[in-house]
Amino acid sequence: MNPLLQQLKKRRLALGLNQSDMLLRIGVSRQQYQRLESKGNPRLDTLELIAKGLKSKLMLIPEDKLSAVRAVLEQEGEYSDKE
């Protein structure tokens, strides 16, 4: 599975949401969201909508800053490279 799709799923689960909940949050049916999460290739506007529904933001992180961002997220319990 694509690392970004893994992050979407992990964030959804961290919020205690199931795939059907995404209908209420972003107007995407469970089937559509399931397909996106499992093998999707979403458009940027779809990713932005999903991020908003997951109370998150999309951003580009420079590679030289990635370790620092991961460290902050790990401190807050939001990220784990182990999955």
SULVEN-V200190 format. One record per residue. N is the residue number from 1. RES is the residue in one letter. OMEGA is omega in degrees with one decimal (NA if undefined). D_CENTER is the distance of its C-alpha to the mean C-alpha in whole Angstrom. Layout:
N RES OMEGA D_CENTER
N RES OMEGA D_CENTER
This chain:
1 M 178.0 13
2 N -179.2 11
3 P 178.6 9
4 L 179.0 6
5 L 175.7 6
6 Q 179.8 7
7 Q 177.7 4
8 L -179.4 2
9 K -179.0 6
10 K 179.2 7
11 R 178.3 5
12 R -179.9 7
13 L 179.0 10
14 A 177.9 10
15 L 179.4 11
16 G -178.3 13
17 L 170.1 12
18 N -175.9 13
19 Q 178.6 12
20 S 178.8 15
21 D -177.3 14
22 M 175.7 12
23 L -179.6 15
24 L -176.1 17
25 R -173.8 14
26 I 177.1 13
27 G 179.2 16
28 V -179.1 15
29 S 178.6 17
30 R -179.3 15
31 Q 178.9 17
32 Q -178.3 15
33 Y 178.4 12
34 Q 178.9 13
35 R 179.8 14
36 L -176.7 11
37 E -175.7 9
38 S -176.5 12
39 K -172.2 14
40 G 172.5 12
41 N -171.2 13
42 P 173.7 12
43 R -178.5 14
44 L -179.7 13
45 D 175.9 14
46 T 177.3 12
47 L 178.7 8
48 E 178.2 10
49 L 178.7 11
50 I 179.0 7
51 A 178.5 6
52 K 178.6 10
53 G 179.5 10
54 L 179.7 7
55 K -177.3 9
56 S 176.9 8
57 K 172.1 9
58 L 176.5 9
59 M 173.1 12
60 L 179.8 14
61 I 177.2 15
62 P -177.1 19
63 E -178.4 19
64 D 177.8 22
65 K -174.6 20
66 L 179.2 17
67 S -179.9 19
68 A 178.9 19
69 V 178.0 16
70 R -179.6 15
71 A 178.6 18
72 V -179.4 17
73 L 177.7 14
74 E 177.2 16
75 Q -178.7 18
76 E 179.3 16
77 G -176.2 15
78 E -172.5 11
79 Y 172.9 11
80 S 178.5 13
81 D -172.9 14
82 K -177.6 16
83 E NA 14
